[in-house]
Amino acid sequence: MVRELEPGDNATAASAGLVITRVEPGSAAEGAGIQSSDILIELNEAKIDSLAKYREATQGLKKGNIVRLLVKRGAASIYVAFR
């Protein structure tokens, strides 16, 4: 689950993106190391700066598709890929 950035979020390294609020236990995202409070910047090379862009980027995804994310965790940028 994701939500828009809000004042007070620990988003020192990101001015745009969505906060990951929950990672499904046992999911591929959890296995790839995605954590709650990571800030989602890109999904499959599409900039994600709103819930509308997130929905657009995830609309055609199916189980088994490769998903590539760029997330910010603190000051670090992390690229992650999973199915």
N, C-alpha and C positions, 0 to 999 in steps of 0.2 A: 504494500500500500504506500502511496505517496501523498504529499500535500505541498502547497506553495510555501516558499520561504517566508518567514515572518521576522519582524524585528526581535532581536534577542536570540535567534537561532545561532548556533555556533558555526557560522558560515563565513569565517574570516577570509577564507581563500576563494569564496565564490560570491558573486553578486547576482547570479541568476541560476536557476535550476529548481529541482524539487527535492524536498527532504524525504528520504525513505523512512517510513514510520514503522513498518513491520515487514519482516522477512519470514515467509512460510517455513516452519520447521520441516526439514527433510527435502526441501526444494532444491532445484539445481542452483538457484541464486545463493542459497545458504551454503551449498557445497563449494561454490566459487568464491566464497568469502565476503559476500555483500552483507553489510551490517545496518541495523537500524541507526539512524542519524547520518548515514552517508548522504551526500548531496549528488543527485543524479544530474549530470551535465549533458551527456549525449547518450542516445540509444541508437545503435546501428548507424552511426555517423550523422544522425539528425540532432540538431541542438534542441534541448528540452528546457524551455523556459516558462512553460505554462502547462496546466492540466490538459488544455486542448491539444497542445503539441504532443504530450505524452499519449493521449488517447489515439491520436492520428498515427503515431509511430508504432503503437502496439496493436492496432486494429487488425492487421493482416497476419499477425504472428500465430503460429500453430505449434502444438507440442512437437518437439524435435527440431524446430528451427534453431539456427545459431543466433544467439543474442550477444551483441557486443556493447558494453557499457563503459562510459567514462564517468567515474565518480570522484568527488573530493572527500577526503577524510582528513580533517584538520587542514594542514597546509599542503598535503600530498595529493597528487593526481594519480589515480589508479585505473588502469585499463583491465577489464575483466571480460572473458568470453565464456559462454556456456551454452548448453542445449536444453 
